[in-house]
């Protein structure tokens, strides 16, 4: 039983370790989020019901929806009361997406600037 506990703790420790580049990107992304997103999506990512959507466990911002998230950041939602475009550098976009996709119970893959350039974002 004791060995099982030790093995379980070992695998838990390994799975929670992120490479330095990922940790730095997520930390930088938190700063971008605080500066540009927090007023609508709130510190806990839950948004404001009926006005701004939650980012918690949101299928809209998971890795397979990265292109949708990029379009929102670059061009906004297109609705008068919706999200407005945000002027961010490529690095800031990557960092904030890494932060959002890996916070609040979201489990997204790590995005790089190289991968970002592969997305074709049209209005």
N, C-alpha and C positions, 0 to 999 in steps of 0.2 A: 504494500500500500504506500509506504514511504517513497519507494522508488518511482511509483506511478506519479506521485505528487511532484517529485523532483523533475521527472521527464516533462510533465505538463507545464511546469513553470519555465523550464528551459525553452520549450517551443513557443510559449507565450512571449517570452522575452525576445526571441529571434523575430517573431512575426511583428512585433511592435517597433522594431528598429528600422528606421528609414535612413538611406544614405544621406550624407551631409548636404548634397546639392538639393535633394528633395526637401529637407528640413529648412534650408535657407530660402528656397522658393516659397514654401508655405508661410514662413515667417514674414517674408516681404509681401506676400499676397494678403496677409492679415492687415498690414499697414495700408495697402491699396484699398482694401475693403473698408477699413475705418474711414479713410478719406472720401471715398466715392459712393459707397453702397449702404453704409450702416443706417443712415437716416431713414431709408425706406424699408430695408430688409431686417433692420434691428440687430443689436449685438448678438442675439441668440440665433439669428438666421430665420426666425419664424415669420418675419414680415408683419404686415398689419392686415388683419382679416378684412376682405372686401376691397382692399386698396392695393396692397403690395404682396405678391406671393411669397410663400415660405420657400426657403432653400434647403430645409431639413428633409433628408431622404427624398429629394425631389428628382423625379425621373427626367425633368426638363434640363437639369444641369449635370447629369451623369455623363461619363466619358463618351458613350455612344451618341450623346446629344451635344457634343462640344461645338459642332458647327452652328447649331441653333443659338447656343450661348454666345458665341463669337459675333454672330449677326446682331443679336440684341445689344451687345456692348458697343459695336461699331455704329449701328444705325438706329438703335432704339426700337421700340415696339411699333412705331407708326401710328399710335393712338394718342390723341391729345392729352389724355390723363395718364398715359402709360409711361414706360421707361424712356428716358431721353438718351441720345447717344452720349457716350463717355469717351473723351479724348485721352487714350492711354498709349504708351509705347508698347511694342511687341512684348518686351520683358514684363511690363506691368500686367498685360493681359494674361500671359502665361502664369505669372505668379498668383494673380487673383483667382484664376480658374483652378489652379492647383490647391489653393486655400479652400475655396468653396467645395470642390469635388472631394476633399479629404477632411472635412469638418462636419459637425452636426450629424453624425452617423452616416455620412456619405462616404462611399468607398470607391473613388475613381482612380484611374491610372494616372501616373505622373506625365504631364505634358511638357514638351520641350519647345524651344523656338523653332527648331527644324521641323517638328511636326506641325506647328502652327502654320508655317508657310505652305504646307500641303493642302490646307483647307481653301476651297474656293468660296469666298463670301461675296454674294451679290445681293443687292437690295431686293 
